[in-house]
Amino acid sequence: MSPQLSKSQKYVNSLKKADSLFLHQNFNAAEQIYEENLSKIRFPSSKLYLKLAFIKEQKRDFLNTLYYLNKSYELKPNDKILSKLNEIATQNDLKGYELDDFNFLVLLYKQYSGFLVAIMLVLGIYIFSVLVFKQYKKHYIPLSQKIFLLVYLIGVSILLNLPDRYHQAIVNTDSVILRDAPSSGAHAIETIDKGNRLSVLGTTDIWHRVVWHGKLMYVKESDVWLVE
């Protein structure tokens, strides 16, 4: 057995032990094993994050509960996790968990992205093939059709890159300052506490570009846990 396979089997056995401990409600021991292996697993499952969220909730650790629920939701969006997030956010008077129009569109995209992108790619290839055929037959191609194809392909490209550009972030400490530019000397717009959630649109050096109450601001990356 190769060293890599041996190490992989070790993780599997360790997680099975943790699952057994979890089922027998030995949550402290299960939590320790889960967290020890979390950084070593290449693709943690949504269920693993849900179990950690459950354990953290039992300990009344709402911050880590929110973080692990968000991690699980990122991998497998569903209404139950969304409802739980909103419930905890309401109980702790936290913002950023509202399902506004933009977040609703992102949710739909995450749920049906594979199907949607496949349809758009097939349709794009079809349109491109038709234009190539017209060009080959030396038929006239209106400029509007060429522009439409270009805009369409740009739209597909944006959809393909959306998961890499848009993330959520959980504020991990109190009195976090949101600024109007990516600099410690920039004007402080607002101060928020731990547990609030921000929409991250990009990163500049050590600063995340975020949306808060519909406004573009910047937060230091060490002040948030990025959900990706």
Backbone as CSV, one residue per row, in Angstrom:
resi,resn,N_x,N_y,N_z,CA_x,CA_y,CA_z,C_x,C_y,C_z
1,MET,0.850,-1.207,0.000,0.000,0.000,0.000,0.875,1.243,0.000
2,SER,0.582,2.179,-0.889,1.368,3.399,-0.977,1.155,4.253,0.264
3,PRO,2.156,5.124,0.601,2.007,6.007,1.771,0.770,6.885,1.693
4,GLN,0.435,7.341,0.465,-0.725,8.212,0.300,-2.020,7.473,0.612
5,LEU,-2.145,6.232,0.108,-3.339,5.440,0.377,-3.438,5.085,1.853
6,SER,-2.273,4.792,2.455,-2.233,4.465,3.874,-2.709,5.644,4.722
7,LYS,-2.260,6.850,4.351,-2.670,8.055,5.080,-4.159,8.306,4.894
8,SER,-4.654,8.105,3.667,-6.068,8.306,3.384,-6.928,7.339,4.201
9,GLN,-6.489,6.078,4.289,-7.227,5.075,5.060,-7.228,5.424,6.540
10,LYS,-6.134,6.020,6.991,-6.027,6.441,8.393,-7.079,7.497,8.708
11,TYR,-7.250,8.462,7.791,-8.260,9.502,7.982,-9.663,8.900,7.993
12,VAL,-9.906,7.954,7.082,-11.219,7.309,7.001,-11.541,6.596,8.304
13,ASN,-10.577,5.848,8.821,-10.794,5.122,10.078,-11.007,6.080,11.241
14,SER,-10.269,7.185,11.218,-10.392,8.184,12.280,-11.776,8.817,12.263
15,LEU,-12.283,9.129,11.073,-13.606,9.733,10.949,-14.715,8.740,11.319
16,LYS,-14.506,7.474,11.007,-15.482,6.450,11.409,-15.573,6.372,12.928
17,LYS,-14.419,6.482,13.577,-14.395,6.474,15.040,-15.151,7.691,15.577
18,ALA,-14.901,8.856,14.958,-15.587,10.080,15.381,-17.090,9.959,15.169
19,ASP,-17.499,9.364,14.048,-18.932,9.171,13.779,-19.577,8.286,14.836
20,SER,-18.856,7.247,15.247,-19.358,6.348,16.282,-19.518,7.089,17.611
21,LEU,-18.525,7.907,17.933,-18.590,8.704,19.161,-19.751,9.689,19.103
22,PHE,-19.969,10.252,17.939,-21.068,11.213,17.749,-22.415,10.525,17.967
23,LEU,-22.576,9.332,17.387,-23.829,8.604,17.523,-24.112,8.231,18.980
24,HIS,-23.033,8.012,19.744,-23.179,7.671,21.160,-23.159,8.920,22.045
25,GLN,-23.286,10.093,21.395,-23.382,11.391,22.076,-22.148,11.733,22.913
26,ASN,-21.009,11.166,22.513,-19.743,11.566,23.134,-19.188,12.710,22.291
27,PHE,-19.838,13.864,22.406,-19.585,14.967,21.481,-18.195,15.593,21.634
28,ASN,-17.691,15.676,22.826,-16.369,16.281,23.031,-15.277,15.497,22.315
29,ALA,-15.312,14.176,22.465,-14.301,13.331,21.817,-14.468,13.357,20.299
30,ALA,-15.735,13.323,19.836,-15.990,13.373,18.392,-15.521,14.699,17.806
31,GLU,-15.807,15.777,18.509,-15.401,17.111,18.044,-13.889,17.203,17.877
32,GLN,-13.152,16.677,18.840,-11.692,16.739,18.783,-11.154,16.009,17.553
33,ILE,-11.700,14.835,17.275,-11.234,14.054,16.117,-11.633,14.748,14.808
34,TYR,-12.865,15.229,14.739,-13.313,15.925,13.531,-12.402,17.115,13.221
35,GLU,-12.142,17.939,14.222,-11.354,19.157,13.995,-9.888,18.858,13.724
36,GLU,-9.371,17.767,14.314,-7.985,17.375,14.040,-7.805,16.951,12.586
37,ASN,-8.835,16.349,12.026,-8.745,15.821,10.659,-9.252,16.787,9.597
38,LEU,-9.955,17.832,10.020,-10.617,18.722,9.071,-9.636,19.343,8.076
39,SER,-8.517,19.834,8.567,-7.547,20.496,7.689,-6.784,19.500,6.817
40,LYS,-6.866,18.224,7.155,-6.121,17.202,6.418,-6.953,16.570,5.307
41,ILE,-8.268,16.773,5.391,-9.161,16.194,4.380,-9.266,17.146,3.198
42,ARG,-9.052,16.636,2.023,-9.046,17.497,0.840,-10.433,18.057,0.544
43,PHE,-11.460,17.207,0.643,-12.815,17.656,0.354,-13.756,17.223,1.488
44,PRO,-13.800,18.003,2.574,-14.727,17.675,3.670,-16.165,17.690,3.166
45,SER,-16.991,16.820,3.729,-18.383,16.716,3.281,-19.274,17.717,4.001
46,SER,-20.417,17.963,3.394,-21.413,18.833,4.014,-21.880,18.242,5.344
47,LYS,-21.998,16.917,5.409,-22.452,16.256,6.639,-21.454,16.449,7.778
48,LEU,-20.165,16.441,7.453,-19.142,16.654,8.483,-19.294,18.037,9.112
49,TYR,-19.499,19.037,8.269,-19.694,20.396,8.781,-20.979,20.495,9.606
50,LEU,-22.022,19.775,9.196,-23.276,19.791,9.944,-23.097,19.185,11.339
51,LYS,-22.327,18.126,11.425,-22.077,17.498,12.727,-21.303,18.441,13.638
52,LEU,-20.318,19.116,13.091,-19.570,20.089,13.888,-20.468,21.250,14.315
53,ALA,-21.348,21.674,13.425,-22.281,22.755,13.768,-23.193,22.321,14.908
54,PHE,-23.659,21.075,14.853,-24.528,20.558,15.909,-23.794,20.538,17.255
55,ILE,-22.545,20.081,17.237,-21.757,20.017,18.476,-21.533,21.418,19.037
56,LYS,-21.191,22.349,18.168,-20.946,23.724,18.621,-22.230,24.341,19.199
57,GLU,-23.365,23.995,18.602,-24.625,24.527,19.119,-24.920,23.975,20.510
58,GLN,-24.593,22.687,20.726,-24.786,22.101,22.049,-23.948,22.833,23.097
59,LYS,-22.809,23.353,22.671,-21.917,24.089,23.578,-22.269,25.575,23.650
60,ARG,-23.344,25.947,22.968,-23.796,27.344,22.908,-22.726,28.269,22.302
61,ASP,-21.963,27.710,21.391,-20.956,28.488,20.660,-21.587,28.919,19.334
62,PHE,-22.361,30.007,19.372,-23.134,30.390,18.187,-22.242,30.809,17.022
63,LEU,-21.057,31.348,17.323,-20.182,31.826,16.252,-19.694,30.670,15.380
64,ASN,-19.169,29.621,16.006,-18.694,28.466,15.232,-19.860,27.669,14.653
65,THR,-21.011,27.704,15.328,-22.195,27.061,14.760,-22.544,27.706,13.422
66,LEU,-22.556,29.030,13.400,-22.845,29.754,12.164,-21.801,29.454,11.090
67,TYR,-20.541,29.413,11.495,-19.468,29.172,10.528,-19.629,27.799,9.870
68,TYR,-19.825,26.771,10.675,-19.923,25.425,10.107,-21.225,25.227,9.323
69,LEU,-22.299,25.877,9.755,-23.536,25.824,8.967,-23.335,26.474,7.602
70,ASN,-22.629,27.584,7.592,-22.325,28.250,6.314,-21.444,27.382,5.422
71,LYS,-20.475,26.695,6.015,-19.603,25.810,5.241,-20.420,24.665,4.625
72,SER,-21.333,24.113,5.427,-22.181,23.032,4.930,-23.094,23.535,3.814
73,TYR,-23.658,24.720,4.026,-24.564,25.308,3.047,-23.846,25.639,1.740
74,GLU,-22.593,26.043,1.847,-21.802,26.364,0.655,-21.635,25.136,-0.231
75,LEU,-21.488,23.970,0.411,-21.299,22.726,-0.338,-22.618,22.153,-0.851
76,LYS,-23.658,22.300,-0.024,-24.949,21.702,-0.389,-26.088,22.592,0.089
77,PRO,-26.441,23.611,-0.682,-27.509,24.532,-0.268,-28.843,23.816,-0.101
78,ASN,-29.517,24.101,1.015,-30.872,23.586,1.198,-31.625,24.470,2.180
79,ASP,-32.941,24.371,2.153,-33.800,25.261,2.933,-33.657,25.053,4.437
80,LYS,-33.370,23.816,4.872,-33.265,23.541,6.303,-32.081,24.293,6.929
81,ILE,-30.951,24.247,6.250,-29.774,24.958,6.762,-30.036,26.454,6.734
82,LEU,-30.671,26.924,5.669,-30.981,28.348,5.547,-31.893,28.808,6.684
83,SER,-32.885,27.996,7.012,-33.809,28.322,8.104,-33.076,28.361,9.441
84,LYS,-32.147,27.420,9.638,-31.386,27.377,10.887,-30.489,28.599,11.006
85,LEU,-29.858,28.988,9.919,-29.019,30.185,9.928,-29.839,31.422,10.302
86,ASN,-31.005,31.541,9.701,-31.869,32.689,9.988,-32.361,32.672,11.429
87,GLU,-32.628,31.472,11.952,-33.087,31.338,13.341,-32.014,31.826,14.320
88,ILE,-30.771,31.359,14.125,-29.680,31.756,15.018,-29.393,33.249,14.866
89,ALA,-29.432,33.737,13.631,-29.178,35.160,13.388,-30.229,36.022,14.087
90,THR,-31.488,35.597,14.044,-32.565,36.344,14.692,-32.400,36.341,16.205
91,GLN,-32.046,35.186,16.759,-31.868,35.061,18.203,-30.745,35.959,18.722
92,ASN,-29.713,36.151,17.884,-28.549,36.925,18.322,-28.489,38.320,17.700
93,ASP,-29.594,38.708,17.041,-29.698,40.038,16.429,-28.545,40.303,15.463
94,LEU,-28.342,39.361,14.554,-27.251,39.458,13.582,-27.800,39.813,12.204
95,LYS,-26.979,40.496,11.428,-27.370,40.920,10.088,-26.535,40.185,9.029
96,GLY,-27.035,40.237,7.803,-26.322,39.636,6.684,-26.863,38.283,6.280
97,TYR,-27.892,37.806,6.982,-28.460,36.496,6.692,-29.798,36.598,5.964
98,GLU,-30.205,37.822,5.667,-31.473,38.019,4.960,-31.356,37.497,3.532
99,LEU,-32.418,36.878,3.059,-32.410,36.351,1.700,-32.923,37.429,0.755
100,ASP,-32.039,38.399,0.416,-32.427,39.461,-0.515,-32.356,38.942,-1.946
101,ASP,-32.693,39.796,-2.891,-32.766,39.367,-4.299,-31.435,38.820,-4.802
102,PHE,-30.320,39.500,-4.433,-29.012,39.075,-4.934,-28.645,37.709,-4.367
103,ASN,-28.807,37.540,-3.040,-28.465,36.262,-2.417,-29.373,35.145,-2.908
104,PHE,-30.626,35.490,-3.220,-31.544,34.487,-3.752,-31.066,33.998,-5.121
105,LEU,-30.594,34.914,-5.958,-30.075,34.525,-7.273,-28.825,33.662,-7.137
106,VAL,-27.958,34.024,-6.169,-26.750,33.223,-5.935,-27.132,31.829,-5.450
107,LEU,-28.155,31.760,-4.569,-28.634,30.474,-4.078,-29.134,29.598,-5.223
108,LEU,-29.947,30.180,-6.091,-30.454,29.429,-7.237,-29.310,28.939,-8.115
109,TYR,-28.310,29.813,-8.308,-27.179,29.430,-9.152,-26.418,28.261,-8.541
110,LYS,-26.188,28.309,-7.222,-25.434,27.236,-6.569,-26.191,25.918,-6.618
111,GLN,-27.529,25.989,-6.541,-28.329,24.774,-6.559,-28.399,24.149,-7.948
112,TYR,-28.424,24.996,-8.981,-28.631,24.483,-10.340,-27.518,24.881,-11.306
113,SER,-26.344,25.190,-10.750,-25.260,25.709,-11.591,-24.836,24.736,-12.688
114,GLY,-24.685,23.454,-12.330,-24.238,22.473,-13.317,-25.198,22.385,-14.489
115,PHE,-26.476,22.301,-14.187,-27.509,22.210,-15.220,-27.564,23.485,-16.051
116,LEU,-27.519,24.638,-15.376,-27.630,25.925,-16.067,-26.444,26.176,-16.992
117,VAL,-25.232,25.936,-16.475,-24.031,26.166,-17.284,-23.991,25.224,-18.481
118,ALA,-24.404,23.957,-18.283,-24.409,22.984,-19.381,-25.336,23.444,-20.506
119,ILE,-26.528,23.912,-20.138,-27.486,24.397,-21.148,-26.917,25.603,-21.897
120,MET,-26.338,26.542,-21.129,-25.812,27.753,-21.754,-24.626,27.447,-22.663
121,LEU,-23.796,26.485,-22.271,-22.647,26.110,-23.113,-23.115,25.441,-24.406
122,VAL,-24.093,24.553,-24.282,-24.621,23.873,-25.474,-25.239,24.892,-26.420
123,LEU,-26.021,25.815,-25.846,-26.660,26.842,-26.676,-25.602,27.748,-27.315
124,GLY,-24.555,28.084,-26.568,-23.477,28.925,-27.100,-22.742,28.247,-28.246
125,ILE,-22.474,26.950,-28.077,-21.801,26.183,-29.139,-22.674,26.121,-30.392
126,TYR,-23.989,25.952,-30.168,-24.913,25.904,-31.301,-24.906,27.228,-32.069
127,ILE,-25.002,28.343,-31.333,-25.010,29.663,-31.975,-23.702,29.895,-32.721
128,PHE,-22.597,29.528,-32.086,-21.280,29.702,-32.719,-21.189,28.865,-33.997
129,SER,-21.690,27.629,-33.931,-21.638,26.743,-35.102,-22.448,27.315,-36.260
130,VAL,-23.619,27.884,-35.943,-24.465,28.479,-36.980,-23.748,29.640,-37.652
131,LEU,-23.085,30.482,-36.849,-22.371,31.628,-37.412,-21.179,31.182,-38.255
132,VAL,-20.486,30.147,-37.797,-19.351,29.611,-38.571,-19.851,29.041,-39.893
133,PHE,-20.978,28.336,-39.841,-21.548,27.766,-41.062,-21.935,28.867,-42.043
134,LYS,-22.538,29.941,-41.524,-22.902,31.069,-42.384,-21.666,31.702,-43.007
135,GLN,-20.626,31.813,-42.195,-19.376,32.391,-42.689,-18.783,31.506,-43.789
136,TYR,-18.842,30.179,-43.559,-18.315,29.224,-44.538,-19.090,29.315,-45.856
137,LYS,-20.402,29.510,-45.769,-21.240,29.596,-46.955,-21.248,31.019,-47.531
138,LYS,-20.490,31.886,-46.872,-20.380,33.288,-47.293,-21.732,34.001,-47.286
139,HIS,-22.544,33.626,-46.278,-23.813,34.325,-46.080,-23.563,35.576,-45.246
140,TYR,-24.428,36.511,-45.415,-24.299,37.760,-44.655,-24.648,37.513,-43.179
141,ILE,-23.764,37.978,-42.268,-24.012,37.859,-40.824,-24.165,39.268,-40.256
142,PRO,-25.351,39.613,-39.798,-25.564,40.958,-39.222,-24.641,41.191,-38.032
143,LEU,-24.212,42.422,-37.880,-23.343,42.779,-36.754,-24.015,42.492,-35.417
144,SER,-25.323,42.656,-35.363,-26.072,42.437,-34.121,-25.920,40.997,-33.625
145,GLN,-25.865,40.028,-34.567,-25.707,38.628,-34.175,-24.313,38.367,-33.598
146,LYS,-23.299,39.015,-34.170,-21.936,38.859,-33.655,-21.826,39.458,-32.253
147,ILE,-22.448,40.618,-32.063,-22.422,41.267,-30.752,-23.164,40.410,-29.723
148,PHE,-24.292,39.845,-30.150,-25.065,38.994,-29.242,-24.239,37.801,-28.778
149,LEU,-23.528,37.156,-29.709,-22.696,36.013,-29.352,-21.600,36.414,-28.371
150,LEU,-20.975,37.560,-28.611,-19.909,38.037,-27.728,-20.440,38.287,-26.312
151,VAL,-21.578,38.989,-26.240,-22.190,39.278,-24.931,-22.601,37.981,-24.239
152,TYR,-23.122,37.052,-25.016,-23.556,35.760,-24.470,-22.380,34.998,-23.866
153,LEU,-21.257,34.950,-24.588,-20.070,34.241,-24.105,-19.484,34.915,-22.860
154,ILE,-19.549,36.238,-22.809,-19.100,36.971,-21.620,-19.971,36.595,-20.422
155,GLY,-21.284,36.487,-20.660,-22.211,36.095,-19.597,-21.912,34.705,-19.066
156,VAL,-21.615,33.762,-19.969,-21.260,32.398,-19.556,-19.975,32.415,-18.732
157,SER,-19.014,33.214,-19.174,-17.749,33.323,-18.449,-17.951,33.856,-17.029
158,ILE,-18.834,34.854,-16.900,-19.130,35.414,-15.573,-19.770,34.359,-14.682
159,LEU,-20.696,33.570,-15.227,-21.349,32.523,-14.446,-20.343,31.466,-13.986
160,LEU,-19.403,31.113,-14.866,-18.405,30.106,-14.521,-17.478,30.586,-13.417
161,ASN,-17.223,31.889,-13.381,-16.290,32.446,-12.393,-16.970,32.969,-11.132
162,LEU,-18.306,32.980,-11.110,-19.020,33.509,-9.953,-18.643,32.820,-8.640
163,PRO,-18.560,31.463,-8.585,-18.216,30.823,-7.312,-16.848,31.241,-6.775
164,ASP,-15.895,31.600,-7.654,-14.564,31.996,-7.212,-14.513,33.443,-6.759
165,ARG,-15.495,34.245,-7.141,-15.473,35.678,-6.830,-16.420,36.062,-5.696
166,TYR,-17.463,35.276,-5.514,-18.464,35.638,-4.508,-18.435,34.644,-3.357
167,HIS,-18.220,35.135,-2.146,-18.210,34.294,-0.955,-18.915,35.016,0.187
168,GLN,-19.154,34.271,1.240,-19.661,34.854,2.473,-18.523,34.851,3.494
169,ALA,-18.593,35.762,4.451,-17.579,35.816,5.505,-18.269,36.106,6.830
170,ILE,-17.850,35.391,7.877,-18.409,35.572,9.210,-17.442,36.422,10.028
171,VAL,-17.920,37.517,10.585,-17.088,38.371,11.448,-16.745,37.567,12.703
172,ASN,-15.440,37.450,13.011,-15.018,36.538,14.070,-14.653,37.209,15.398
173,THR,-14.820,38.507,15.496,-14.520,39.211,16.735,-15.390,40.462,16.836
174,ASP,-15.417,41.069,18.007,-16.238,42.267,18.188,-15.501,43.528,17.754
175,SER,-16.276,44.571,17.517,-15.749,45.907,17.177,-14.866,45.897,15.923
176,VAL,-15.338,45.194,14.903,-14.616,45.152,13.624,-14.986,46.388,12.807
177,ILE,-13.970,47.063,12.284,-14.189,48.312,11.549,-14.300,48.047,10.050
178,LEU,-15.361,48.590,9.455,-15.534,48.568,8.004,-15.097,49.916,7.460
179,ARG,-14.230,49.910,6.443,-13.649,51.156,5.929,-14.048,51.389,4.478
180,ASP,-13.821,52.611,4.024,-14.217,52.965,2.656,-13.116,52.702,1.634
181,ALA,-11.956,52.201,2.101,-10.850,51.871,1.202,-9.976,50.810,1.875
182,PRO,-9.194,50.055,1.100,-8.366,48.988,1.664,-7.091,49.514,2.328
183,SER,-7.266,50.202,3.443,-6.134,50.783,4.162,-6.526,51.042,5.610
184,SER,-5.584,50.839,6.526,-5.848,51.104,7.942,-6.072,52.584,8.209
185,GLY,-5.601,53.422,7.305,-5.784,54.853,7.455,-7.039,55.378,6.789
186,ALA,-7.782,54.492,6.147,-9.001,54.907,5.449,-10.100,55.237,6.451
187,HIS,-11.087,55.989,5.977,-12.191,56.421,6.829,-13.006,55.231,7.311
188,ALA,-13.267,55.175,8.632,-14.078,54.118,9.220,-15.559,54.459,9.027
189,ILE,-16.275,53.579,8.338,-17.690,53.825,8.049,-18.587,53.277,9.148
190,GLU,-18.275,52.077,9.602,-19.142,51.435,10.587,-18.350,50.400,11.377
191,THR,-18.819,50.097,12.585,-18.230,49.056,13.423,-19.280,47.984,13.681
192,ILE,-18.905,46.716,13.457,-19.851,45.617,13.665,-19.222,44.548,14.556
193,ASP,-20.078,43.696,15.134,-19.613,42.683,16.081,-19.607,41.290,15.458
194,LYS,-19.069,40.338,16.200,-18.914,38.968,15.703,-20.261,38.314,15.404
195,GLY,-20.226,37.448,14.412,-21.424,36.724,14.014,-22.139,37.312,12.822
196,ASN,-21.975,38.615,12.600,-22.583,39.217,11.418,-21.918,38.660,10.159
197,ARG,-22.699,38.613,9.080,-22.182,38.019,7.845,-22.068,39.056,6.741
198,LEU,-20.945,38.998,6.036,-20.671,39.928,4.944,-20.597,39.177,3.624
199,SER,-20.963,39.839,2.550,-20.798,39.283,1.204,-19.477,39.782,0.648
200,VAL,-18.596,38.851,0.304,-17.253,39.196,-0.176,-17.224,39.143,-1.701
201,LEU,-16.780,40.240,-2.313,-16.732,40.328,-3.775,-15.324,40.256,-4.333
202,GLY,-14.326,40.304,-3.461,-12.948,40.250,-3.944,-11.979,40.559,-2.815
203,THR,-10.697,40.449,-3.119,-9.657,40.670,-2.109,-8.545,41.531,-2.680
204,THR,-8.104,42.500,-1.884,-6.975,43.352,-2.239,-5.963,43.308,-1.111
205,ASP,-4.838,42.641,-1.355,-3.810,42.488,-0.329,-4.413,41.800,0.899
206,ILE,-4.452,42.481,2.062,-4.995,41.866,3.281,-6.428,42.332,3.546
207,TRP,-7.073,42.881,2.527,-8.415,43.436,2.692,-9.416,42.721,1.784
208,HIS,-10.594,42.422,2.353,-11.696,41.888,1.561,-12.623,43.041,1.168
209,ARG,-13.030,43.049,-0.082,-14.027,44.011,-0.557,-15.396,43.384,-0.292
210,VAL,-16.193,44.032,0.544,-17.441,43.418,0.996,-18.639,44.337,0.758
211,VAL,-19.816,43.724,0.813,-21.068,44.476,0.742,-21.752,44.377,2.102
212,TRP,-22.098,45.529,2.655,-22.795,45.591,3.948,-23.896,46.631,3.834
213,HIS,-25.134,46.183,4.035,-26.303,47.054,3.874,-26.326,47.717,2.494
214,GLY,-25.926,46.948,1.481,-25.982,47.437,0.114,-24.859,48.374,-0.278
215,LYS,-23.883,48.588,0.615,-22.775,49.503,0.318,-21.455,48.747,0.242
216,LEU,-20.579,49.211,-0.635,-19.271,48.590,-0.808,-18.307,49.112,0.253
217,MET,-17.697,48.199,1.014,-16.758,48.573,2.070,-15.593,47.593,2.076
218,TYR,-14.655,47.812,3.005,-13.490,46.936,3.111,-13.301,46.498,4.566
219,VAL,-12.906,45.234,4.726,-12.654,44.690,6.059,-11.334,43.912,6.018
220,LYS,-10.583,43.976,7.097,-9.320,43.248,7.164,-9.605,41.745,7.196
221,GLU,-8.858,40.973,6.409,-9.155,39.548,6.271,-9.020,38.776,7.584
222,SER,-8.179,39.253,8.507,-8.005,38.568,9.793,-9.213,38.740,10.707
223,ASP,-10.112,39.668,10.366,-11.281,39.935,11.204,-12.489,39.104,10.810
224,VAL,-12.331,38.265,9.783,-13.460,37.445,9.335,-12.988,36.026,9.014
225,TRP,-13.935,35.095,9.048,-13.701,33.732,8.560,-14.356,33.636,7.202
226,LEU,-13.560,33.422,6.191,-14.094,33.315,4.838,-14.697,31.935,4.617
227,VAL,-15.907,31.914,4.099,-16.585,30.654,3.805,-16.383,30.359,2.324
228,GLU,-15.582,29.340,2.035,-15.316,29.001,0.634,-15.091,27.511,0.484
